[in-house]
Structure formats: C-alpha cells, structure tokens
C-alpha cells in the first residue's frame, strides 16, 4: 500500500510540472500583452516592470487596427448560426437516409463519409470561385457553405446513432397520426439530443477557429477573429508585437470561457465523436 | 412508413444535399477536371492533359521538398502526440488527486485556433532562440521542431481524452485476472491494456496522421515556410502555387489532387492496418 502512495506522489508531481509547461505559453502571452512593443521580442519571459508596462495601450491599438470588436461579433454570429443550421439539417438528413433504405440514400451516405477525408486544398479554389459566382461571398452565404462542408462528419455521427435507436417508436408515432415531419421533431430528435450536442461541439471548435475558408470566401470585408489576427501581420516583418499579443489574449478569452462553462459536454463530445469515428 | 416519397426526401435531404453539392461535390469534380487544364478563372479552362502534373514535380523542387518535409513532420508529431497522450491517459485513470484539473489543463490548448497557436509559439520560440542570436526563421530545423512542439501542445489533450475513454472501458475483471495470474505492470500494459484500447489507437492515429498532413494555419502563422520555403508543408505549398503566382492555377490544382490521393491513401492504409489488430471484447 505504501509503495503505491509513493508512486502516486511521484506521478502527481510529474503531472503538476507538465501542467505548468502547458500553461507557460499562455501566461507568457498574457504577460507580454501589457508590455511596450519593443521589449517583447527580446525578453518575452521577463514580466512587465515599471519601464515596460504600458497598461491596456496594446489592447486599444490592436482593437483599433484589426476591428476586433466587429470580428468578434462576426465570428460569434457565423459560428452560432452555422452550428445550429448544421445540427438541424444534418440530423434530418442522417435520420432520413438511415431509415429509408434505397440505393440512392446508401450512395449519399458513402458520399458524405468520403468527403471527410478530402483535404480542403482539393476544393478551395473551385469552391471559392463558385461561391463568388453564386454571390455567396457574404456571411449568410458562408453559413450555407459551412452546412455543405460540415455535412460529412455530422451526417456520419448522427447516422451512427440513429442506427442504434429502435424503429418501433417511430412506427407507433406514425400509427398515432403523426406525419413524418412531426415524428422526427417530436419523437426522434429528442432522442438524438446527446449526439446533437457532440455534433454541435465538434462543429463549434471547427468553425470558430477556421481561417482559410472564410478568408477565401469573403476575404477581409467581414473579418472573423482568425482573419483579424492574421491581418495584423500585414506586410513584411512589420508586426506590432504589442497589438499582436493583445489580440492573441482577446482571441483566447472567449475560447477559455466557452471551455470552462461547457467542459463536461466538450470532453464527452470529443470522446463520443471519436468512438463513432 | 410512407417515408419514401419524394416530398419527404426533398424536405429532409434537400437542404443539406444542395449545400453539400455547392460547397463540396461540384468543386471536387471540377477540381479533378481542372487539374488537367490550364486556367486563370475556371471558365477559361483549356485541356492540357498531364502537363500540370509534370510541372508540379519537375518545374522546381518545391512540391517534393514540401512533401518530404510534411512526411518528416507527420512521423515526429504522430509519435510524440500519441506517446505522450497515451502516457497521460494511463496516469489520469489511476484516481490520482487533481485528475480533473490536469485533464482540463492538458486539453485547453486544443480549443485555440491554428493561427493564434502559431503566433503564440512564434513568441515563445523566438524568445528562447534570441539568447543565442537566432530566430525561428534562421534555420529550417527550428521551424521543424517548432511545428512538432506546437502540434504536440495542441493535439495531446484531444488524443488523451480518447485514450482515457478507451482505458476506462477495459473491464476491471480482466485487469484483476491478470493481477491474480501474476502479470506485472509492463506485461499488463502490453498484453491487456494496449490490445484492449486498439480502437482508440486506430482513431487517434487516424486523426493525428490526417491532421499532420493537412496542417495549414499553424504552418502559415509560425514560419510561413521561411527560410526559403524550407518549412513549407504541402497544404501551404498548394496555397502558394494557387495564389502566389498568376498562371499556375492548374499546377496548384494538380498538386491538390496528388495531395488528396496521398492523404486518402495513407488514411485508408492506416485504418486497414490498425483495424485488423483490433480485438473483439
């Protein structure tokens, strides 16, 4: 018994040390965001002191330069709307093609699964041209494109779960006079809720952080947070390190808030999403 | 059920399918075709056969260099991510105090986006190298290891969660039996734990391999390929071929097709290889 305890203390110390290593990059960025921009690159690990401390100056400058406030709201709007739409429509699609066994539906299922392994670079040029032609190069169009892109993984995860729920409930609902639409929303969807949360979490993590797709589709007219951060880099080597640090902190804050409030669901979602995968 | 009629198909499948066609299917098919064409915009495409593919490999060595760099990066990061994640999963399933807090910390970097991650690590690595008179773009080795460290920092938590779920699924009866039979820790690890979590290993390898091959944002933000494109990975090379110089759209598309085939091939081979080692419990 004693031996186990000693090894546990050793493991605890190891994990504690590793946690510090994991947190150092974030702490460093936070500390540098309060330093004047010339004293960042050379000594990032020195805490701000009376010479280098500049208060929130970097934040004001960064928000001004990048339009961070509007980027935040565009990111929020695009992410929330896309995720809601993806969950609603792919749940419907997955249920339908799983329940109605036709050759076409089977083929569609494999098409969705196939799309998951295709790298974005394969379609980025043609997709952004098509989006331009169809006038989808605005936030609403982008949401529609996210539905198309998110369909693969989401349909796949929903289908996996639909297969495991008994069909008899749905048949009972139909006999009791529900039509197909109300059967889905009143009987099936409530059962899909845990899976819907998984799908929502995985898509939120993807859409919120996505850089290239929104950049190619709508460019810099409606910057999202990753585009705003990358925008700071601008021309050759002319980064304002202070503003950059402040923007990095502001980008991390929403993520950390989201993580700490939904941690339970995120951890479950990641594990559940992987089992289905 | 009267599910099968066309009206319900249109309601349930229609919206997703239309979006899927516009965002993925049509661009994918056009992409395949255009890789055999010369074009600037899509509408002015002229069929040129395999010319783009030949240019992709022969015109300069960018593509092959980035392919080689990507493979080396993928090997190092897949090993580092999975080894550390698996170790952490073993340590965090022993009921040690603070397990939840540790799990929270290790997973957190995963939620931060690639662009932001890239700049965070640029600061850290440049800060360390500054003491020796270098920066991350002085040598390709710095960028290489920088990317591996970044990738590990980002992905370890995610894979750890999957491994934890796998380890927790091992029936305690089996572990108990192994202990009674006198199996030591090492023996239990290789004869019980690893075979039992093969499904988790399959999915973690799949995710780390495909993510390593497809890495873009982190690459763009951390080094942008510097010095001299030596740390440019496949996805970034394709992007630069498309948008970096006019008249190379066809070559970019050909590279993208090769990239797609490569990723698909690696993914399928890996799935086949590890799936065959999974045991039914």
Interface residues (C-beta under 8 A of the other chain):
Chain A: X8 X11 X12 X14 X15 X16 X18 X19 X22 X23 X24 X25 X26 X28 X29 X32 X40 X41 X42 X43 X44 X45 X89 X90 X92 X93 X95 X96 X97 X99 X100 X102 X105 X108 X111 X112 X115 X117 X118 X119 X120 X121 X122 X123 X124 X125 X126 X127 X129 X130 X131 X134 X136 X144 X145 X146 X147 X148 X149 X151 X152 X155 X170 X171 X174 X180 X181 X184 X205 X208 X209 X210 X211 X212 X225 X226 X229 X230 X241 X244 X245 X248 X251 X252 X255 X256 X258 X259 X260 X263 X266 X267 X270 X271 X274 X275 X277
Chain B: X1 X2 X3 X4 X8 X9 X11 X12 X13 X15 X16 X17 X18 X19 X20 X21 X22 X23 X24 X25 X26 X27 X28 X30 X31 X34 X41 X42 X88 X91 X92 X94 X96 X97 X98 X101 X102 X103 X104 X105 X106 X107 X108 X109 X110 X111 X112 X113 X114 X115 X116 X119 X120 X121 X123 X124 X126 X127 X130 X153 X158 X161 X162 X164 X165 X199 X200 X203 X204 X206 X207 X210 X213 X214 X216 X217 X220 X221 X234 X235 X238 X239 X242 X249 X252 X253 X256 X257 X259 X260 X263 X264 X267 X268
